[in-house]
Amino acid sequence: MSEPRPSPTGTTPSNYAGDISATEGWQLLTREPQGQLVDVRTEAEWNFVGVPDLNNLGRSTLLCEWQFFPPAPNPNFVHEVEEALKDTNYKKGAPLLFLCRSGARSRAAAIAMTAAGYGPCFNIKDGFEGALDATRHRGTAAGWKAEALPWLQS
């Protein structure tokens, strides 16, 4: 796993553990059996785009919306993550990884959970689908799907 990525201002973030690639996240979850992946996208995204599949690691991705659609903040996000963690083997101090479509909402979620006393909290920098490619499609240039990590679609 690489060191936390510098922020756009050139400093390493202190309000969360940093940005990692999807592959680095998978490797971290493989090494840390108490670590958890939290997908902060919307229910519509989970249903129509898919979710990371952690079955090979004996875990499930935790699904907790950072914001609702249409965009409105989820005021209960931290509480919902705390409740979801109760159903896992998570112990405080184990890594939490946050994932959204392309890395923006998950960064905010990692910051919020760090502020709530959890961590280390990592942001999967390219999210599940990554940025748009040259043909304006997601999921081919970067992110969980593009890095060929396991995922499911309902």
Rosetta constraint file for C-alpha pairs under 8 A:
AtomPair CA 1 CA 20 HARMONIC 7.58 0.50
AtomPair CA 1 CA 24 HARMONIC 5.34 0.50
AtomPair CA 1 CA 27 HARMONIC 7.56 0.50
AtomPair CA 1 CA 28 HARMONIC 7.33 0.50
AtomPair CA 2 CA 20 HARMONIC 7.10 0.50
AtomPair CA 2 CA 24 HARMONIC 7.59 0.50
AtomPair CA 3 CA 18 HARMONIC 7.69 0.50
AtomPair CA 4 CA 12 HARMONIC 6.60 0.50
AtomPair CA 4 CA 13 HARMONIC 7.56 0.50
AtomPair CA 4 CA 17 HARMONIC 6.45 0.50
AtomPair CA 4 CA 18 HARMONIC 4.19 0.50
AtomPair CA 4 CA 19 HARMONIC 5.43 0.50
AtomPair CA 4 CA 20 HARMONIC 6.79 0.50
AtomPair CA 5 CA 12 HARMONIC 6.31 0.50
AtomPair CA 5 CA 13 HARMONIC 7.83 0.50
AtomPair CA 5 CA 18 HARMONIC 5.87 0.50
AtomPair CA 5 CA 19 HARMONIC 5.42 0.50
AtomPair CA 5 CA 20 HARMONIC 7.32 0.50
AtomPair CA 6 CA 10 HARMONIC 5.20 0.50
AtomPair CA 6 CA 11 HARMONIC 4.95 0.50
AtomPair CA 6 CA 12 HARMONIC 4.27 0.50
AtomPair CA 6 CA 13 HARMONIC 6.61 0.50
AtomPair CA 6 CA 18 HARMONIC 7.91 0.50
AtomPair CA 7 CA 11 HARMONIC 5.39 0.50
AtomPair CA 7 CA 12 HARMONIC 5.82 0.50
AtomPair CA 7 CA 13 HARMONIC 6.22 0.50
AtomPair CA 12 CA 18 HARMONIC 7.42 0.50
AtomPair CA 13 CA 17 HARMONIC 6.96 0.50
AtomPair CA 13 CA 18 HARMONIC 6.12 0.50
AtomPair CA 15 CA 111 HARMONIC 5.60 0.50
AtomPair CA 15 CA 114 HARMONIC 6.61 0.50
AtomPair CA 15 CA 115 HARMONIC 7.27 0.50
AtomPair CA 16 CA 110 HARMONIC 5.96 0.50
AtomPair CA 16 CA 111 HARMONIC 5.12 0.50
AtomPair CA 16 CA 114 HARMONIC 5.72 0.50
AtomPair CA 16 CA 119 HARMONIC 7.60 0.50
AtomPair CA 16 CA 120 HARMONIC 6.90 0.50
AtomPair CA 16 CA 121 HARMONIC 5.58 0.50
AtomPair CA 16 CA 122 HARMONIC 6.59 0.50
AtomPair CA 17 CA 119 HARMONIC 7.38 0.50
AtomPair CA 17 CA 120 HARMONIC 5.36 0.50
AtomPair CA 17 CA 121 HARMONIC 5.21 0.50
AtomPair CA 17 CA 122 HARMONIC 5.19 0.50
AtomPair CA 17 CA 123 HARMONIC 7.86 0.50
AtomPair CA 18 CA 121 HARMONIC 7.43 0.50
AtomPair CA 18 CA 122 HARMONIC 5.28 0.50
AtomPair CA 18 CA 123 HARMONIC 6.16 0.50
AtomPair CA 19 CA 107 HARMONIC 7.91 0.50
AtomPair CA 19 CA 122 HARMONIC 5.84 0.50
AtomPair CA 19 CA 123 HARMONIC 4.75 0.50
AtomPair CA 19 CA 124 HARMONIC 5.78 0.50
AtomPair CA 19 CA 125 HARMONIC 5.24 0.50
AtomPair CA 20 CA 24 HARMONIC 5.93 0.50
AtomPair CA 20 CA 25 HARMONIC 6.40 0.50
AtomPair CA 20 CA 122 HARMONIC 6.81 0.50
AtomPair CA 20 CA 123 HARMONIC 6.22 0.50
AtomPair CA 20 CA 124 HARMONIC 5.11 0.50
AtomPair CA 20 CA 125 HARMONIC 5.68 0.50
AtomPair CA 21 CA 25 HARMONIC 6.17 0.50
AtomPair CA 21 CA 124 HARMONIC 5.45 0.50
AtomPair CA 21 CA 125 HARMONIC 5.75 0.50
AtomPair CA 21 CA 126 HARMONIC 6.65 0.50
AtomPair CA 21 CA 143 HARMONIC 7.19 0.50
AtomPair CA 22 CA 26 HARMONIC 6.20 0.50
AtomPair CA 22 CA 124 HARMONIC 5.66 0.50
AtomPair CA 22 CA 125 HARMONIC 7.45 0.50
AtomPair CA 22 CA 126 HARMONIC 7.16 0.50
AtomPair CA 22 CA 127 HARMONIC 7.10 0.50
AtomPair CA 22 CA 128 HARMONIC 7.94 0.50
AtomPair CA 22 CA 143 HARMONIC 5.83 0.50
AtomPair CA 22 CA 144 HARMONIC 5.18 0.50
AtomPair CA 22 CA 147 HARMONIC 7.03 0.50
AtomPair CA 22 CA 149 HARMONIC 7.89 0.50
AtomPair CA 23 CA 27 HARMONIC 6.20 0.50
AtomPair CA 23 CA 144 HARMONIC 7.39 0.50
AtomPair CA 23 CA 147 HARMONIC 6.68 0.50
AtomPair CA 23 CA 149 HARMONIC 7.36 0.50
AtomPair CA 24 CA 28 HARMONIC 6.11 0.50
AtomPair CA 25 CA 29 HARMONIC 6.17 0.50
AtomPair CA 25 CA 97 HARMONIC 6.99 0.50
AtomPair CA 25 CA 124 HARMONIC 6.80 0.50
AtomPair CA 26 CA 30 HARMONIC 6.11 0.50
AtomPair CA 26 CA 149 HARMONIC 7.84 0.50
AtomPair CA 27 CA 31 HARMONIC 6.27 0.50
AtomPair CA 28 CA 32 HARMONIC 5.95 0.50
AtomPair CA 28 CA 35 HARMONIC 7.78 0.50
AtomPair CA 29 CA 33 HARMONIC 6.40 0.50
AtomPair CA 29 CA 34 HARMONIC 7.96 0.50
AtomPair CA 29 CA 35 HARMONIC 5.66 0.50
AtomPair CA 29 CA 36 HARMONIC 6.93 0.50
AtomPair CA 29 CA 37 HARMONIC 7.83 0.50
AtomPair CA 29 CA 57 HARMONIC 7.78 0.50
AtomPair CA 30 CA 57 HARMONIC 6.59 0.50
AtomPair CA 32 CA 94 HARMONIC 7.41 0.50
AtomPair CA 32 CA 95 HARMONIC 7.58 0.50
AtomPair CA 33 CA 57 HARMONIC 7.86 0.50
AtomPair CA 34 CA 89 HARMONIC 5.68 0.50
AtomPair CA 34 CA 90 HARMONIC 4.73 0.50
AtomPair CA 34 CA 91 HARMONIC 6.43 0.50
AtomPair CA 34 CA 94 HARMONIC 5.90 0.50
AtomPair CA 34 CA 95 HARMONIC 7.57 0.50
AtomPair CA 35 CA 90 HARMONIC 6.33 0.50
AtomPair CA 35 CA 94 HARMONIC 5.22 0.50
AtomPair CA 35 CA 95 HARMONIC 4.74 0.50
AtomPair CA 35 CA 96 HARMONIC 5.70 0.50
AtomPair CA 35 CA 97 HARMONIC 7.67 0.50
AtomPair CA 36 CA 61 HARMONIC 7.29 0.50
AtomPair CA 36 CA 62 HARMONIC 7.52 0.50
AtomPair CA 36 CA 90 HARMONIC 6.97 0.50
AtomPair CA 36 CA 95 HARMONIC 6.65 0.50
AtomPair CA 36 CA 96 HARMONIC 5.08 0.50
AtomPair CA 36 CA 97 HARMONIC 6.19 0.50
AtomPair CA 37 CA 60 HARMONIC 7.98 0.50
AtomPair CA 37 CA 61 HARMONIC 5.40 0.50
AtomPair CA 37 CA 62 HARMONIC 6.15 0.50
AtomPair CA 37 CA 96 HARMONIC 6.03 0.50
AtomPair CA 37 CA 97 HARMONIC 4.73 0.50
AtomPair CA 37 CA 98 HARMONIC 5.94 0.50
AtomPair CA 37 CA 99 HARMONIC 7.41 0.50
AtomPair CA 38 CA 61 HARMONIC 5.92 0.50
AtomPair CA 38 CA 62 HARMONIC 4.63 0.50
AtomPair CA 38 CA 63 HARMONIC 5.92 0.50
AtomPair CA 38 CA 64 HARMONIC 6.76 0.50
AtomPair CA 38 CA 81 HARMONIC 7.86 0.50
AtomPair CA 38 CA 96 HARMONIC 7.24 0.50
AtomPair CA 38 CA 97 HARMONIC 6.04 0.50
AtomPair CA 38 CA 98 HARMONIC 4.90 0.50
AtomPair CA 38 CA 99 HARMONIC 6.27 0.50
AtomPair CA 39 CA 51 HARMONIC 7.72 0.50
AtomPair CA 39 CA 61 HARMONIC 6.64 0.50
AtomPair CA 39 CA 62 HARMONIC 6.03 0.50
AtomPair CA 39 CA 63 HARMONIC 5.08 0.50
AtomPair CA 39 CA 64 HARMONIC 6.27 0.50
AtomPair CA 39 CA 65 HARMONIC 7.48 0.50
AtomPair CA 39 CA 98 HARMONIC 5.93 0.50
AtomPair CA 39 CA 99 HARMONIC 4.83 0.50
AtomPair CA 39 CA 100 HARMONIC 5.89 0.50
AtomPair CA 39 CA 106 HARMONIC 7.79 0.50
AtomPair CA 40 CA 63 HARMONIC 6.29 0.50
AtomPair CA 40 CA 64 HARMONIC 5.12 0.50
AtomPair CA 40 CA 65 HARMONIC 4.56 0.50
AtomPair CA 40 CA 66 HARMONIC 5.04 0.50
AtomPair CA 40 CA 67 HARMONIC 7.83 0.50
AtomPair CA 40 CA 98 HARMONIC 6.85 0.50
AtomPair CA 40 CA 99 HARMONIC 6.05 0.50
AtomPair CA 40 CA 100 HARMONIC 5.37 0.50
AtomPair CA 40 CA 105 HARMONIC 7.12 0.50
AtomPair CA 40 CA 106 HARMONIC 6.25 0.50
AtomPair CA 40 CA 109 HARMONIC 7.52 0.50
AtomPair CA 41 CA 45 HARMONIC 6.17 0.50
AtomPair CA 41 CA 46 HARMONIC 6.94 0.50
AtomPair CA 41 CA 63 HARMONIC 7.78 0.50
AtomPair CA 41 CA 64 HARMONIC 7.37 0.50
AtomPair CA 41 CA 65 HARMONIC 5.39 0.50
AtomPair CA 41 CA 66 HARMONIC 6.53 0.50
AtomPair CA 41 CA 67 HARMONIC 7.49 0.50
AtomPair CA 41 CA 99 HARMONIC 7.57 0.50
AtomPair CA 41 CA 100 HARMONIC 5.02 0.50
AtomPair CA 41 CA 101 HARMONIC 6.69 0.50
AtomPair CA 41 CA 105 HARMONIC 7.78 0.50
AtomPair CA 42 CA 46 HARMONIC 6.46 0.50
AtomPair CA 42 CA 64 HARMONIC 7.98 0.50
AtomPair CA 42 CA 65 HARMONIC 5.28 0.50
AtomPair CA 42 CA 66 HARMONIC 7.50 0.50
AtomPair CA 42 CA 67 HARMONIC 6.89 0.50
AtomPair CA 42 CA 68 HARMONIC 6.09 0.50
AtomPair CA 42 CA 69 HARMONIC 6.81 0.50
AtomPair CA 43 CA 47 HARMONIC 6.18 0.50
AtomPair CA 43 CA 65 HARMONIC 7.18 0.50
AtomPair CA 44 CA 48 HARMONIC 5.94 0.50
AtomPair CA 44 CA 49 HARMONIC 7.94 0.50
AtomPair CA 45 CA 49 HARMONIC 5.22 0.50
AtomPair CA 45 CA 50 HARMONIC 6.87 0.50
AtomPair CA 46 CA 50 HARMONIC 4.96 0.50
AtomPair CA 46 CA 51 HARMONIC 5.62 0.50
AtomPair CA 46 CA 153 HARMONIC 7.78 0.50
AtomPair CA 47 CA 153 HARMONIC 6.86 0.50
AtomPair CA 47 CA 154 HARMONIC 5.80 0.50
AtomPair CA 48 CA 153 HARMONIC 7.06 0.50
AtomPair CA 48 CA 154 HARMONIC 7.11 0.50
AtomPair CA 49 CA 153 HARMONIC 6.45 0.50
AtomPair CA 50 CA 151 HARMONIC 6.62 0.50
AtomPair CA 50 CA 152 HARMONIC 5.32 0.50
AtomPair CA 50 CA 153 HARMONIC 4.05 0.50
AtomPair CA 50 CA 154 HARMONIC 6.64 0.50
AtomPair CA 51 CA 61 HARMONIC 7.52 0.50
AtomPair CA 51 CA 128 HARMONIC 7.88 0.50
AtomPair CA 51 CA 151 HARMONIC 5.44 0.50
AtomPair CA 51 CA 152 HARMONIC 5.43 0.50
AtomPair CA 51 CA 153 HARMONIC 6.45 0.50
AtomPair CA 52 CA 61 HARMONIC 6.44 0.50
AtomPair CA 52 CA 128 HARMONIC 7.80 0.50
AtomPair CA 52 CA 144 HARMONIC 7.52 0.50
AtomPair CA 52 CA 149 HARMONIC 7.61 0.50
AtomPair CA 52 CA 150 HARMONIC 6.01 0.50
AtomPair CA 52 CA 151 HARMONIC 4.12 0.50
AtomPair CA 52 CA 152 HARMONIC 6.31 0.50
AtomPair CA 53 CA 60 HARMONIC 6.81 0.50
AtomPair CA 53 CA 61 HARMONIC 6.83 0.50
AtomPair CA 53 CA 150 HARMONIC 5.16 0.50
AtomPair CA 53 CA 151 HARMONIC 4.37 0.50
AtomPair CA 53 CA 152 HARMONIC 5.85 0.50
AtomPair CA 54 CA 58 HARMONIC 6.51 0.50
AtomPair CA 54 CA 59 HARMONIC 5.25 0.50
AtomPair CA 54 CA 60 HARMONIC 5.25 0.50
AtomPair CA 54 CA 61 HARMONIC 6.38 0.50
AtomPair CA 54 CA 150 HARMONIC 7.22 0.50
AtomPair CA 54 CA 151 HARMONIC 7.91 0.50
AtomPair CA 55 CA 59 HARMONIC 5.49 0.50
AtomPair CA 55 CA 60 HARMONIC 6.28 0.50
AtomPair CA 62 CA 81 HARMONIC 7.86 0.50
AtomPair CA 62 CA 84 HARMONIC 6.60 0.50
AtomPair CA 62 CA 85 HARMONIC 7.96 0.50
AtomPair CA 64 CA 77 HARMONIC 6.84 0.50
AtomPair CA 64 CA 80 HARMONIC 6.46 0.50
AtomPair CA 64 CA 81 HARMONIC 6.29 0.50
AtomPair CA 65 CA 74 HARMONIC 6.87 0.50
AtomPair CA 65 CA 77 HARMONIC 6.87 0.50
AtomPair CA 66 CA 73 HARMONIC 6.56 0.50
AtomPair CA 66 CA 74 HARMONIC 5.60 0.50
AtomPair CA 66 CA 77 HARMONIC 5.99 0.50
AtomPair CA 66 CA 105 HARMONIC 6.81 0.50
AtomPair CA 66 CA 106 HARMONIC 7.84 0.50
AtomPair CA 66 CA 109 HARMONIC 6.74 0.50
AtomPair CA 67 CA 71 HARMONIC 6.07 0.50
AtomPair CA 67 CA 72 HARMONIC 5.40 0.50
AtomPair CA 67 CA 73 HARMONIC 4.30 0.50
AtomPair CA 67 CA 74 HARMONIC 4.77 0.50
AtomPair CA 68 CA 72 HARMONIC 5.19 0.50
AtomPair CA 68 CA 73 HARMONIC 6.28 0.50
AtomPair CA 68 CA 74 HARMONIC 6.38 0.50
AtomPair CA 76 CA 80 HARMONIC 6.05 0.50
AtomPair CA 77 CA 81 HARMONIC 6.26 0.50
AtomPair CA 78 CA 82 HARMONIC 6.20 0.50
AtomPair CA 78 CA 112 HARMONIC 7.28 0.50
AtomPair CA 78 CA 113 HARMONIC 6.44 0.50
AtomPair CA 78 CA 116 HARMONIC 7.44 0.50
AtomPair CA 79 CA 83 HARMONIC 6.15 0.50
AtomPair CA 80 CA 84 HARMONIC 6.12 0.50
AtomPair CA 81 CA 85 HARMONIC 6.09 0.50
AtomPair CA 82 CA 86 HARMONIC 6.57 0.50
AtomPair CA 83 CA 87 HARMONIC 7.36 0.50
AtomPair CA 84 CA 88 HARMONIC 7.35 0.50
AtomPair CA 85 CA 89 HARMONIC 7.65 0.50
AtomPair CA 85 CA 90 HARMONIC 6.12 0.50
AtomPair CA 86 CA 90 HARMONIC 7.38 0.50
AtomPair CA 90 CA 94 HARMONIC 6.77 0.50
AtomPair CA 92 CA 118 HARMONIC 6.45 0.50
AtomPair CA 92 CA 119 HARMONIC 7.34 0.50
AtomPair CA 93 CA 118 HARMONIC 6.67 0.50
AtomPair CA 93 CA 119 HARMONIC 5.62 0.50
AtomPair CA 93 CA 120 HARMONIC 6.65 0.50
AtomPair CA 94 CA 119 HARMONIC 6.63 0.50
AtomPair CA 94 CA 120 HARMONIC 6.81 0.50
AtomPair CA 95 CA 119 HARMONIC 5.68 0.50
AtomPair CA 95 CA 120 HARMONIC 4.92 0.50
AtomPair CA 95 CA 121 HARMONIC 5.87 0.50
AtomPair CA 95 CA 122 HARMONIC 7.38 0.50
AtomPair CA 96 CA 110 HARMONIC 7.97 0.50
AtomPair CA 96 CA 118 HARMONIC 7.86 0.50
AtomPair CA 96 CA 119 HARMONIC 6.21 0.50
AtomPair CA 96 CA 120 HARMONIC 6.30 0.50
AtomPair CA 96 CA 121 HARMONIC 4.76 0.50
AtomPair CA 96 CA 122 HARMONIC 6.22 0.50
AtomPair CA 97 CA 110 HARMONIC 7.52 0.50
AtomPair CA 97 CA 121 HARMONIC 5.80 0.50
AtomPair CA 97 CA 122 HARMONIC 4.75 0.50
AtomPair CA 97 CA 123 HARMONIC 5.92 0.50
AtomPair CA 97 CA 124 HARMONIC 6.80 0.50
AtomPair CA 98 CA 106 HARMONIC 5.03 0.50
AtomPair CA 98 CA 107 HARMONIC 7.17 0.50
AtomPair CA 98 CA 109 HARMONIC 6.84 0.50
AtomPair CA 98 CA 110 HARMONIC 6.19 0.50
AtomPair CA 98 CA 121 HARMONIC 7.40 0.50
AtomPair CA 98 CA 122 HARMONIC 6.15 0.50
AtomPair CA 98 CA 123 HARMONIC 5.04 0.50
AtomPair CA 98 CA 124 HARMONIC 6.03 0.50
AtomPair CA 99 CA 103 HARMONIC 6.47 0.50
AtomPair CA 99 CA 105 HARMONIC 7.84 0.50
AtomPair CA 99 CA 106 HARMONIC 5.00 0.50
AtomPair CA 99 CA 123 HARMONIC 6.41 0.50
AtomPair CA 99 CA 124 HARMONIC 5.37 0.50
AtomPair CA 99 CA 125 HARMONIC 7.86 0.50
AtomPair CA 99 CA 127 HARMONIC 5.06 0.50
AtomPair CA 99 CA 128 HARMONIC 6.57 0.50
AtomPair CA 100 CA 104 HARMONIC 7.18 0.50
AtomPair CA 100 CA 105 HARMONIC 6.00 0.50
AtomPair CA 100 CA 106 HARMONIC 5.22 0.50
AtomPair CA 100 CA 124 HARMONIC 7.92 0.50
AtomPair CA 100 CA 127 HARMONIC 4.95 0.50
AtomPair CA 100 CA 128 HARMONIC 6.03 0.50
AtomPair CA 101 CA 126 HARMONIC 7.44 0.50
AtomPair CA 101 CA 127 HARMONIC 4.82 0.50
AtomPair CA 101 CA 128 HARMONIC 4.94 0.50
AtomPair CA 101 CA 129 HARMONIC 5.33 0.50
AtomPair CA 101 CA 130 HARMONIC 6.47 0.50
AtomPair CA 102 CA 125 HARMONIC 6.84 0.50
AtomPair CA 102 CA 126 HARMONIC 4.66 0.50
AtomPair CA 102 CA 127 HARMONIC 4.12 0.50
AtomPair CA 102 CA 128 HARMONIC 6.33 0.50
AtomPair CA 102 CA 129 HARMONIC 5.96 0.50
AtomPair CA 102 CA 130 HARMONIC 4.57 0.50
AtomPair CA 102 CA 131 HARMONIC 6.10 0.50
AtomPair CA 102 CA 143 HARMONIC 7.26 0.50
AtomPair CA 103 CA 107 HARMONIC 6.08 0.50
AtomPair CA 103 CA 123 HARMONIC 6.77 0.50
AtomPair CA 103 CA 124 HARMONIC 6.08 0.50
AtomPair CA 103 CA 125 HARMONIC 4.63 0.50
AtomPair CA 103 CA 126 HARMONIC 5.02 0.50
AtomPair CA 103 CA 127 HARMONIC 4.71 0.50
AtomPair CA 103 CA 130 HARMONIC 7.64 0.50
AtomPair CA 104 CA 108 HARMONIC 6.61 0.50
AtomPair CA 104 CA 125 HARMONIC 7.82 0.50
AtomPair CA 105 CA 109 HARMONIC 6.22 0.50
AtomPair CA 106 CA 110 HARMONIC 6.08 0.50
AtomPair CA 106 CA 123 HARMONIC 5.74 0.50
AtomPair CA 106 CA 124 HARMONIC 7.22 0.50
AtomPair CA 106 CA 127 HARMONIC 7.73 0.50
AtomPair CA 107 CA 111 HARMONIC 6.30 0.50
AtomPair CA 107 CA 122 HARMONIC 7.69 0.50
AtomPair CA 107 CA 123 HARMONIC 5.07 0.50
AtomPair CA 107 CA 124 HARMONIC 7.81 0.50
AtomPair CA 107 CA 125 HARMONIC 7.73 0.50
AtomPair CA 108 CA 112 HARMONIC 6.21 0.50
AtomPair CA 109 CA 113 HARMONIC 6.15 0.50
AtomPair CA 110 CA 114 HARMONIC 6.07 0.50
AtomPair CA 110 CA 121 HARMONIC 5.20 0.50
AtomPair CA 110 CA 122 HARMONIC 6.05 0.50
AtomPair CA 110 CA 123 HARMONIC 6.11 0.50
AtomPair CA 111 CA 115 HARMONIC 6.19 0.50
AtomPair CA 111 CA 121 HARMONIC 7.47 0.50
AtomPair CA 112 CA 116 HARMONIC 6.29 0.50
AtomPair CA 113 CA 117 HARMONIC 6.54 0.50
AtomPair CA 113 CA 118 HARMONIC 5.53 0.50
AtomPair CA 113 CA 119 HARMONIC 7.30 0.50
AtomPair CA 113 CA 121 HARMONIC 7.06 0.50
AtomPair CA 114 CA 118 HARMONIC 4.87 0.50
AtomPair CA 114 CA 119 HARMONIC 5.59 0.50
AtomPair CA 114 CA 120 HARMONIC 7.17 0.50
AtomPair CA 114 CA 121 HARMONIC 6.15 0.50
AtomPair CA 124 CA 143 HARMONIC 7.98 0.50
AtomPair CA 125 CA 143 HARMONIC 7.66 0.50
AtomPair CA 126 CA 130 HARMONIC 4.56 0.50
AtomPair CA 126 CA 131 HARMONIC 7.07 0.50
AtomPair CA 126 CA 142 HARMONIC 5.97 0.50
AtomPair CA 126 CA 143 HARMONIC 4.54 0.50
AtomPair CA 126 CA 144 HARMONIC 7.55 0.50
AtomPair CA 127 CA 143 HARMONIC 5.06 0.50
AtomPair CA 127 CA 144 HARMONIC 6.29 0.50
AtomPair CA 128 CA 139 HARMONIC 7.28 0.50
AtomPair CA 128 CA 143 HARMONIC 5.02 0.50
AtomPair CA 128 CA 144 HARMONIC 4.53 0.50
AtomPair CA 128 CA 145 HARMONIC 6.01 0.50
AtomPair CA 129 CA 138 HARMONIC 5.30 0.50
AtomPair CA 129 CA 139 HARMONIC 4.11 0.50
AtomPair CA 129 CA 140 HARMONIC 7.44 0.50
AtomPair CA 129 CA 142 HARMONIC 6.68 0.50
AtomPair CA 129 CA 143 HARMONIC 5.08 0.50
AtomPair CA 129 CA 144 HARMONIC 6.33 0.50
AtomPair CA 129 CA 145 HARMONIC 5.97 0.50
AtomPair CA 129 CA 146 HARMONIC 7.12 0.50
AtomPair CA 130 CA 138 HARMONIC 5.95 0.50
AtomPair CA 130 CA 139 HARMONIC 5.86 0.50
AtomPair CA 130 CA 140 HARMONIC 7.65 0.50
AtomPair CA 130 CA 141 HARMONIC 6.53 0.50
AtomPair CA 130 CA 142 HARMONIC 4.68 0.50
AtomPair CA 130 CA 143 HARMONIC 4.59 0.50
AtomPair CA 130 CA 144 HARMONIC 7.76 0.50
AtomPair CA 130 CA 146 HARMONIC 7.82 0.50
AtomPair CA 131 CA 138 HARMONIC 5.89 0.50
AtomPair CA 131 CA 139 HARMONIC 7.69 0.50
AtomPair CA 131 CA 141 HARMONIC 6.92 0.50
AtomPair CA 131 CA 142 HARMONIC 6.75 0.50
AtomPair CA 132 CA 136 HARMONIC 4.88 0.50
AtomPair CA 132 CA 137 HARMONIC 5.10 0.50
AtomPair CA 132 CA 138 HARMONIC 4.81 0.50
AtomPair CA 132 CA 139 HARMONIC 7.85 0.50
AtomPair CA 132 CA 141 HARMONIC 7.35 0.50
AtomPair CA 133 CA 137 HARMONIC 5.43 0.50
AtomPair CA 133 CA 138 HARMONIC 6.26 0.50
AtomPair CA 133 CA 140 HARMONIC 6.80 0.50
AtomPair CA 133 CA 141 HARMONIC 5.82 0.50
AtomPair CA 139 CA 143 HARMONIC 6.66 0.50
AtomPair CA 139 CA 144 HARMONIC 7.75 0.50
AtomPair CA 139 CA 145 HARMONIC 5.42 0.50
AtomPair CA 139 CA 146 HARMONIC 5.24 0.50
AtomPair CA 140 CA 145 HARMONIC 7.15 0.50
AtomPair CA 140 CA 146 HARMONIC 4.76 0.50
AtomPair CA 141 CA 146 HARMONIC 5.86 0.50
AtomPair CA 142 CA 146 HARMONIC 5.07 0.50
AtomPair CA 142 CA 147 HARMONIC 6.54 0.50
AtomPair CA 143 CA 147 HARMONIC 5.99 0.50
AtomPair CA 144 CA 148 HARMONIC 6.56 0.50
AtomPair CA 144 CA 149 HARMONIC 5.69 0.50
AtomPair CA 145 CA 149 HARMONIC 6.03 0.50
AtomPair CA 145 CA 150 HARMONIC 7.75 0.50
AtomPair CA 145 CA 151 HARMONIC 7.37 0.50
